[in-house]
Amino acid sequence: MIIDINCDLGEGFGNYRMPNDIILFDYISSANIACGFHAGDPGVMEQSVKLAVEKGVAIGAHPGLPDLQGFGRREMKISAREAYQITIYQIGALYAFVRAAGAKLHHVKPHGALYNMAAKDSQLAEALAQAVQDFDPSLTFYALSGSEMITASSKLGLKTASEVFADRTYQNDGTLTPRSKPNALIKDQEQSISQVLQMVKEQQVYSVEGKAVKLKADTLCIHGDGTHAVDFAKLIHERLVNTGVQIRSN
């Protein structure tokens, strides 16, 4: 059994570097690097790409909405064409650093509100998938398992990685519980690990209402901005390996 572990990284600015990033690279197989719209800047992008190359971690572009103050987590009314344009723009920005480092871009994973909006909106999903296809059809599209993004990408023939989340709760329809709700995040490590093992080994998850929801788990997202992010990443990595799961990028 194989699972990819991905993490959103490179989300600092200027002289500030996310303190967990360097250590987290030891426990993941794929990195989603911010492209400057919701977080990140040229210096952080360059450093993050270099770290990924040094650690042998697959490099992905992490495009988001143009909302630095809201960290890309506030919904914006954008057209499908605008979604296409900002995605192409951001992939290109990160790709410049990837190419300069003599590396290869592996995947694209939308960020925050853009991700959640496109999970339900077929037109936005098609726009994002088309942007990836037009930039480089060999790239893998990371998207919420069972979402409109997976459907749109599959129609184009793009390689997809169905994503599940270690520290987020789920609704009955398989979508993530909005962060605006109090039960959106799982803060107990053992509860989170139990959910991870269920998703990876059984390909299902229990919703906040107790319903068993079928899903496909190709890649597992862990977040690097929590207080105990490094300890949690290490623990999940160890538990998966100890139960016979191989960790590598798709």
C-alpha positions as CSV (number, residue, x, y, z in Angstrom):
1,M,0.0,0.0,0.0
2,I,1.3,3.4,-1.0
3,I,0.4,6.9,0.0
4,D,1.9,10.3,-0.8
5,I,2.2,12.8,2.0
6,N,1.9,16.4,0.9
7,C,2.3,19.7,2.8
8,D,1.6,23.3,2.0
9,L,5.0,25.1,2.3
10,G,6.8,28.3,1.4
11,E,4.1,30.4,3.0
12,G,6.4,33.0,4.6
13,F,7.5,36.5,3.4
14,G,10.7,38.4,3.2
15,N,13.1,37.7,6.0
16,Y,10.5,35.6,7.7
17,R,10.6,31.9,6.9
18,M,8.1,29.5,8.2
19,P,10.0,27.9,11.1
20,N,8.7,24.3,10.5
21,D,9.4,24.1,6.8
22,I,13.0,22.8,6.9
23,I,12.2,19.9,9.3
24,L,8.9,19.0,7.6
25,F,10.6,18.2,4.4
26,D,11.9,15.0,6.2
27,Y,8.5,13.6,6.7
28,I,6.7,14.4,3.4
29,S,7.0,13.2,-0.2
30,S,5.4,16.2,-2.0
31,A,5.6,19.9,-1.3
32,N,3.0,22.5,-2.4
33,I,4.9,25.8,-2.7
34,A,3.0,29.1,-2.4
35,C,3.3,31.2,-5.6
36,G,3.0,34.7,-4.3
37,F,-0.8,35.4,-4.4
38,H,-1.9,34.1,-1.0
39,A,1.6,33.8,0.5
40,G,5.2,33.5,-0.5
41,D,7.5,35.8,-2.4
42,P,10.5,35.3,-4.8
43,G,13.0,34.7,-2.0
44,V,10.8,32.2,-0.2
45,M,9.9,30.4,-3.4
46,E,13.6,30.0,-4.4
47,Q,14.5,28.7,-1.0
48,S,11.6,26.3,-0.9
49,V,12.5,24.9,-4.3
50,K,16.1,24.4,-3.2
51,L,15.0,22.6,0.0
52,A,12.7,20.3,-2.0
53,V,15.5,19.4,-4.4
54,E,17.9,18.7,-1.5
55,K,15.4,16.5,0.3
56,G,14.2,14.7,-2.9
57,V,10.7,15.9,-2.4
58,A,8.3,16.3,-5.4
59,I,7.6,20.0,-6.2
60,G,4.2,21.3,-6.7
61,A,2.7,24.8,-7.5
62,H,0.2,26.0,-4.9
63,P,-1.8,28.8,-6.6
64,G,-4.4,30.7,-4.6
65,L,-6.6,33.7,-4.7
66,P,-5.0,37.2,-4.8
67,D,-5.6,37.8,-1.1
68,L,-2.5,38.2,1.1
69,Q,-4.4,39.7,4.0
70,G,-6.9,36.8,4.1
71,F,-4.2,34.2,3.3
72,G,-6.3,33.1,0.4
73,R,-9.0,31.7,2.6
74,R,-11.7,34.2,1.8
75,E,-14.0,33.5,-1.1
76,M,-13.9,35.9,-4.0
77,K,-16.3,36.3,-6.9
78,I,-14.1,35.5,-9.9
79,S,-15.0,34.2,-13.3
80,A,-13.8,30.9,-14.7
81,R,-11.6,32.8,-17.1
82,E,-10.0,34.7,-14.2
83,A,-9.4,31.5,-12.3
84,Y,-7.7,30.1,-15.4
85,Q,-5.5,33.2,-15.7
86,I,-4.3,33.4,-12.1
87,T,-3.6,29.7,-12.1
88,I,-1.4,29.9,-15.2
89,Y,0.3,33.0,-13.9
90,Q,1.2,31.4,-10.6
91,I,2.3,28.0,-12.0
92,G,4.6,30.0,-14.3
93,A,6.1,31.9,-11.5
94,L,7.1,28.8,-9.5
95,Y,8.2,27.0,-12.6
96,A,10.8,29.7,-13.2
97,F,12.5,28.8,-10.0
98,V,12.1,25.1,-10.5
99,R,13.8,25.3,-13.9
100,A,16.6,27.5,-12.6
101,A,17.3,24.9,-10.0
102,G,17.5,22.2,-12.7
103,A,14.5,20.4,-11.2
104,K,11.1,19.2,-12.4
105,L,7.6,20.5,-11.6
106,H,5.5,17.5,-10.5
107,H,2.0,18.8,-9.6
108,V,-0.4,21.6,-9.0
109,K,-2.6,21.9,-6.0
110,P,-5.0,24.9,-5.6
111,H,-5.0,26.6,-2.2
112,G,-7.6,27.6,0.3
113,A,-10.8,29.2,-0.9
114,L,-9.9,28.6,-4.5
115,Y,-9.6,24.9,-3.8
116,N,-12.9,24.7,-1.9
117,M,-14.8,26.8,-4.4
118,A,-13.6,24.6,-7.3
119,A,-14.4,21.5,-5.4
120,K,-18.1,22.3,-5.8
121,D,-18.2,24.6,-8.9
122,S,-17.8,22.7,-12.1
123,Q,-16.9,25.8,-14.2
124,L,-14.1,26.8,-11.8
125,A,-13.0,23.2,-11.7
126,E,-12.8,23.0,-15.4
127,A,-10.9,26.3,-15.6
128,L,-8.2,25.1,-13.1
129,A,-7.9,21.8,-14.8
130,Q,-7.6,23.4,-18.2
131,A,-4.8,25.7,-16.9
132,V,-2.8,22.7,-15.7
133,Q,-3.4,20.9,-19.0
134,D,-2.4,24.0,-21.1
135,F,0.7,24.6,-19.0
136,D,2.0,21.0,-19.0
137,P,-0.3,18.0,-19.5
138,S,2.3,15.7,-17.8
139,L,1.6,17.4,-14.4
140,T,-0.5,15.8,-11.7
141,F,-3.5,17.7,-10.4
142,Y,-4.0,17.3,-6.7
143,A,-7.6,17.8,-5.7
144,L,-10.2,16.9,-3.1
145,S,-11.3,13.3,-3.4
146,G,-14.6,13.0,-5.2
147,S,-14.7,16.7,-6.1
148,E,-15.6,18.5,-9.3
149,M,-11.9,19.1,-9.8
150,I,-11.2,15.4,-10.0
151,T,-14.1,15.0,-12.5
152,A,-12.9,17.9,-14.7
153,S,-9.3,16.7,-14.7
154,S,-10.3,13.1,-15.5
155,K,-12.3,14.4,-18.5
156,L,-9.2,16.1,-19.9
157,G,-7.1,13.0,-19.3
158,L,-4.9,14.7,-16.7
159,K,-3.3,12.5,-14.1
160,T,-5.0,13.2,-10.8
161,A,-4.2,12.6,-7.1
162,S,-7.3,12.3,-4.9
163,E,-6.5,14.2,-1.7
164,V,-7.6,13.5,1.8
165,F,-6.8,15.6,4.9
166,A,-5.3,14.5,8.2
167,D,-6.6,17.3,10.4
168,R,-9.9,18.3,8.8
169,T,-13.4,17.0,9.4
170,Y,-15.8,16.0,6.6
171,Q,-19.4,16.6,5.7
172,N,-21.8,14.0,4.5
173,D,-21.2,14.9,0.9
174,G,-17.4,14.3,1.2
175,T,-16.5,18.0,1.3
176,L,-14.4,19.5,4.1
177,T,-16.2,21.2,7.0
178,P,-15.7,25.0,6.5
179,R,-13.1,26.6,8.7
180,S,-15.8,29.0,9.9
181,K,-17.4,26.2,11.8
182,P,-16.0,25.2,15.3
183,N,-15.5,21.5,14.4
184,A,-13.6,22.0,11.2
185,L,-10.2,21.1,12.6
186,I,-9.1,17.9,14.4
187,K,-6.8,19.0,17.2
188,D,-6.4,15.6,18.9
189,Q,-3.5,13.7,17.4
190,E,-4.8,10.2,18.0
191,Q,-8.2,11.1,16.5
192,S,-6.4,12.5,13.5
193,I,-4.2,9.4,13.1
194,S,-7.3,7.1,13.4
195,Q,-8.9,9.1,10.6
196,V,-5.8,8.9,8.5
197,L,-5.5,5.1,8.9
198,Q,-9.2,4.7,8.0
199,M,-8.9,6.8,4.9
200,V,-5.7,5.2,3.7
201,K,-6.5,1.6,4.5
202,E,-10.3,1.5,4.2
203,Q,-10.8,4.3,1.6
204,Q,-13.6,5.9,3.7
205,V,-14.1,8.5,6.4
206,Y,-16.7,9.2,9.0
207,S,-18.4,12.6,8.6
208,V,-19.1,14.9,11.5
209,E,-22.6,13.3,11.6
210,G,-21.2,9.8,11.8
211,K,-21.9,8.8,8.2
212,A,-19.4,6.6,6.5
213,V,-18.3,8.4,3.3
214,K,-16.4,6.6,0.5
215,L,-13.4,8.3,-0.9
216,K,-10.2,7.6,-2.7
217,A,-6.9,8.4,-0.9
218,D,-3.9,8.9,-3.2
219,T,-2.3,11.8,-1.3
220,L,-2.6,12.9,2.3
221,C,-2.4,16.6,3.2
222,I,-0.8,17.6,6.5
223,H,-0.5,21.3,7.5
224,G,2.8,22.8,8.5
225,D,1.5,25.9,10.3
226,G,0.3,24.4,13.5
227,T,2.0,24.7,16.9
228,H,2.9,21.0,16.9
229,A,3.1,20.5,13.2
230,V,6.5,18.9,13.1
231,D,5.7,16.4,15.9
232,F,2.4,15.6,14.2
233,A,4.1,15.0,10.8
234,K,6.7,12.8,12.4
235,L,4.0,10.7,14.3
236,I,1.9,10.2,11.2
237,H,4.9,9.2,9.1
238,E,5.9,6.7,11.7
239,R,2.4,5.2,12.2
240,L,1.9,4.8,8.5
241,V,5.3,3.1,8.0
242,N,4.8,0.9,11.0
243,T,1.5,-0.4,9.5
244,G,3.2,-1.3,6.2
245,V,2.3,1.8,4.2
246,Q,5.0,3.0,1.8
247,I,5.3,6.8,1.5
248,R,6.2,8.2,-1.9
249,S,4.9,10.7,-4.4
250,N,2.6,9.5,-7.2
